[in-house]
Amino acid sequence: MEPLSIWAAYWYEAEECSGQRGEFRHVTWYIAAAGDQTGFECDSAGTCNGQYFPDEHAIYISDKKVASRSTVKHEILHALG
């Protein structure tokens, strides 16, 4: 999917704050259906608002959290790390 334009702004903010650099355009973004919950089912914690998969260089964000700056930036920091 095409990432939300605000996510690019979050990416550059995260780079500035962390001192780490990465390529926003190299990340594959997905919106995951959360159903009746806030987050989606994931292996690492049972339910996640977001998750980064380094082997795929992919970030999944819950459809309930696409506007959450903290959730998106948290996953971006994983991708930059």
Stockholm file with secondary structure:
# STOCKHOLM 1.0

chainA/1-81         MEPLSIWAAYWYEAEECSGQRGEFRHVTWYIAAAGDQTGFECDSAGTCNGQYFPDEHAIYISDKKVASRSTVKHEILHALG
#=GR chainA/1-81 SS CCCCHHHHHHHHHHHHHHCCCCCGGGCEEEEECCTTSSSEEETTTEEESEEEETTTTEEEEETTSTTCHHHHHHHHHHHHC
#=GC SS_cons        CCCCHHHHHHHHHHHHHHCCCCCGGGCEEEEECCTTSSSEEETTTEEESEEEETTTTEEEEETTSTTCHHHHHHHHHHHHC
//
